[in-house]
Amino acid sequence: MTRKDVLSLGAGAIGFGCLVAGVALIHPAAGLIVAGVGLLGWSYLLARAN
């Protein structure tokens, strides 16, 4: 993994965290749902890549 990959992963994780935190400010349960759907989508993409 190159340095660029690590920085990209970190930026994506921060962005995902900000998205979940923003939704959770409106409604905590919705924040958990958004986090779950996001992680399911991410795992689906990783499974297709391999």
N, C-alpha and C positions, 0 to 999 in steps of 0.2 A: 504494500500500500504506500503510495507516494504521499508526500506532504500535502499536495493539492487535494488528494482524495480525503485525507483526514480533515482538512479545512472545510471542504465541501460537506462532509458528513456532519461536522460540528455546526455549520451554518444551517443545515437542514434541521438538525435536532433543536436548535434554538428557535427557528421559525415555527416548527411544529409545537413546541412548548408554549410559544406566545399565542398561537392560534387556540390551543386548548385552554390556556389561562383566560384569554379574552372571552371565549364562550362560557367558561365557568363563572365569570363575573356576572353574566346575565342569569344563568341557571346552572347550579352545580351538577345536576344529573345530566344535563345536555353536554357539559364539558367531558364527562366520563364517556358518553356515547360517542362524541366526536373523536376522542382519543382511541376508543376501541375500534371504530370504523377505520381510522387512519392506520392503526397498526395492522389490521386485517389486510388492508390494501397494500401496505408495504410488504407484508409477508407473501402476498400473492405475486407481487412484482419480483421479489427475490426468487420465488419458486420457479417462475417462468424464465428467469435469467439463467438458471442452472440447468 
